[in-house]
Amino acid sequence: MSSNPSNPQRTVAILGNGAVGIALAKGFVAHGFRVVFGTRDVNGAKAREALAAVPGARAASFRDAAQAGDLAVVALPYAGLREGVEAAGAGNLAGKLVIDTSNPLDFSSGAPQMVLGFSDSAGEIVQRLLPEAKVVKAFNTITAAHMVHPSLPDGTPDMFIAGDDEDAKLETGRILEAFGWRRAIDMGGIAASRLLEPLAMVWIEYGVRNNHWTHGFSLLGQKK
Ligand SMILES: NC(=O)c1ccc[n+]([C@@H]2O[C@H](COP(=O)([O-])OP(=O)(O)OC[C@H]3O[C@@H](n4cnc5c(N)ncnc54)[C@H](OP(=O)(O)O)[C@@H]3O)[C@@H](O)[C@H]2O)c1
């Protein structure tokens, strides 16, 4: 999946420059990709922090980043999801793999609460906003700190993914394996984000109850 001398260097647009955007940007850079962060303010504190953390990356508007990317990652808070994805522009991401890491959480009461479920999901919102992009839900059920090389004390976890495009899911699986995951587990079309987003709450709730943040999911007894 990596860019290497026999493969022209590919650019990944990372829409969002928080903990998730930075963690995945580091992973992509380590695998030979160019990174361009999409941000609301290229000179803002968040963008500057991200650029300092990921040498070689640059920051651009959401639109310019989306245009520049051969593929994209959505790493935006739910409160800014529509705004950021709309600003990126459906036309700029048409035909491209778009990995959506987001969870539909509201933090206004302090503790995170799911604000979607059963009949819709953030993954489906992203796909509706980008009808010609190949949206794959992934990386939403682990903390940013373990998105790349998630080697946990008792094993290497699996990542559940969902998306409508088979090739896009295969590419996401290659990215996950390059990033050190045991396996990408395909849960079906993008509507399966309705299952994967609440699974993030299981991860969060376990962390809160135990004040422990280094866990991950693994599916035992998988079909070979
Ligand atoms: N943090 C984790 O460990 C983790 C793990 C799994 C999944 N997730 C999910 O991944 C997504 C990204 O998480 P994160 O923690 O990296 O996000 P974050 O730090 O809250 O936000 C990322 C960036 O989004 C930009 N942004 C655009 N519109 C915004 C708005 N309306 N309000 C606030 N910020 C806005 C901000 O950059 P500018 O100001 O430069 O525009 C901000 O730095 C979320 O949906 C989260 O639920 C997070």
The ligand as an SDF file (V2000), in Angstrom:
LIG
                    3D

 48 52  0  0  0  0  0  0  0  0999 V2000
   -9.6540   10.9890   19.7890 N   0  0  0  0  0  0  0  0  0  0  0  0
   -9.7040    9.6700   19.6780 C   0  0  0  0  0  0  0  0  0  0  0  0
   -8.9390    8.9350   20.3260 O   0  0  0  0  0  0  0  0  0  0  0  0
  -10.7130    9.0530   18.7210 C   0  0  0  0  0  0  0  0  0  0  0  0
  -10.7150    7.6520   18.5400 C   0  0  0  0  0  0  0  0  0  0  0  0
  -11.5750    7.1090   17.6050 C   0  0  0  0  0  0  0  0  0  0  0  0
  -12.4390    7.9060   16.8840 C   0  0  0  0  0  0  0  0  0  0  0  0
  -12.4460    9.2510   17.1220 N   0  0  0  0  0  0  0  0  0  0  0  0
  -13.3420   10.0890   16.3130 C   0  0  0  0  0  0  0  0  0  0  0  0
  -12.5140   10.6830   15.3080 O   0  0  0  0  0  0  0  0  0  0  0  0
  -12.9410   12.0190   15.0320 C   0  0  0  0  0  0  0  0  0  0  0  0
  -11.7760   12.9790   15.2400 C   0  0  0  0  0  0  0  0  0  0  0  0
  -11.3980   12.9400   16.6110 O   0  0  0  0  0  0  0  0  0  0  0  0
  -10.3110   13.9590   17.2090 P   0  0  0  0  0  0  0  0  0  0  0  0
  -10.2610   13.6950   18.6550 O   0  0  0  0  0  0  0  0  0  0  0  0
   -9.0620   13.8930   16.4230 O   0  0  0  0  0  0  0  0  0  0  0  0
  -11.0500   15.3450   16.8710 O   0  0  0  0  0  0  0  0  0  0  0  0
  -10.8900   16.8250   17.4670 P   0  0  0  0  0  0  0  0  0  0  0  0
   -9.5160   16.9780   18.0240 O   0  0  0  0  0  0  0  0  0  0  0  0
  -12.0500   17.1260   18.3370 O   0  0  0  0  0  0  0  0  0  0  0  0
  -11.0600   17.7190   16.1400 O   0  0  0  0  0  0  0  0  0  0  0  0
  -10.1940   17.5900   15.0340 C   0  0  0  0  0  0  0  0  0  0  0  0
  -10.1260   18.8960   14.2860 C   0  0  0  0  0  0  0  0  0  0  0  0
  -11.3480   19.1490   13.6250 O   0  0  0  0  0  0  0  0  0  0  0  0
  -11.3570   20.5270   13.2540 C   0  0  0  0  0  0  0  0  0  0  0  0
  -12.7550   21.0060   13.2390 N   0  0  0  0  0  0  0  0  0  0  0  0
  -13.4830   21.2490   12.1340 C   0  0  0  0  0  0  0  0  0  0  0  0
  -14.7250   21.6370   12.4270 N   0  0  0  0  0  0  0  0  0  0  0  0
  -14.8120   21.6760   13.7660 C   0  0  0  0  0  0  0  0  0  0  0  0
  -15.8410   22.0220   14.6680 C   0  0  0  0  0  0  0  0  0  0  0  0
  -17.0570   22.4160   14.2650 N   0  0  0  0  0  0  0  0  0  0  0  0
  -15.5810   21.9400   15.9770 N   0  0  0  0  0  0  0  0  0  0  0  0
  -14.3570   21.5600   16.4190 C   0  0  0  0  0  0  0  0  0  0  0  0
  -13.3280   21.2230   15.5950 N   0  0  0  0  0  0  0  0  0  0  0  0
  -13.5650   21.2750   14.2750 C   0  0  0  0  0  0  0  0  0  0  0  0
  -10.4230   21.2580   14.2270 C   0  0  0  0  0  0  0  0  0  0  0  0
   -9.3190   21.7640   13.4680 O   0  0  0  0  0  0  0  0  0  0  0  0
   -9.2910   23.2740   12.9260 P   0  0  0  0  0  0  0  0  0  0  0  0
   -9.6740   24.1440   14.0770 O   0  0  0  0  0  0  0  0  0  0  0  0
   -7.8740   23.4450   12.4650 O   0  0  0  0  0  0  0  0  0  0  0  0
  -10.2750   23.3040   11.7840 O   0  0  0  0  0  0  0  0  0  0  0  0
   -9.9170   20.1370   15.1240 C   0  0  0  0  0  0  0  0  0  0  0  0
   -8.5540   20.2570   15.4400 O   0  0  0  0  0  0  0  0  0  0  0  0
  -14.1430   12.2820   15.9470 C   0  0  0  0  0  0  0  0  0  0  0  0
  -15.3380   12.0710   15.2410 O   0  0  0  0  0  0  0  0  0  0  0  0
  -13.9820   11.2370   17.0570 C   0  0  0  0  0  0  0  0  0  0  0  0
  -15.2320   10.8400   17.6230 O   0  0  0  0  0  0  0  0  0  0  0  0
  -11.6140    9.8400   18.0170 C   0  0  0  0  0  0  0  0  0  0  0  0
  1  2  1  0
  2  3  2  0
  2  4  1  0
  4  5  1  0
  4 48  2  0
  5  6  2  0
  6  7  1  0
  7  8  2  0
  8  9  1  0
  8 48  1  0
  9 10  1  0
  9 46  1  0
 10 11  1  0
 11 12  1  0
 11 44  1  0
 12 13  1  0
 13 14  1  0
 14 15  2  0
 14 16  1  0
 14 17  1  0
 17 18  1  0
 18 19  2  0
 18 20  1  0
 18 21  1  0
 21 22  1  0
 22 23  1  0
 23 24  1  0
 23 42  1  0
 24 25  1  0
 25 26  1  0
 25 36  1  0
 26 27  1  0
 26 35  1  0
 27 28  2  0
 28 29  1  0
 29 30  1  0
 29 35  2  0
 30 31  1  0
 30 32  2  0
 32 33  1  0
 33 34  2  0
 34 35  1  0
 36 37  1  0
 36 42  1  0
 37 38  1  0
 38 39  2  0
 38 40  1  0
 38 41  1  0
 42 43  1  0
 44 45  1  0
 44 46  1  0
 46 47  1  0
M  CHG  2   8   1  16  -1
M  END
$$$$
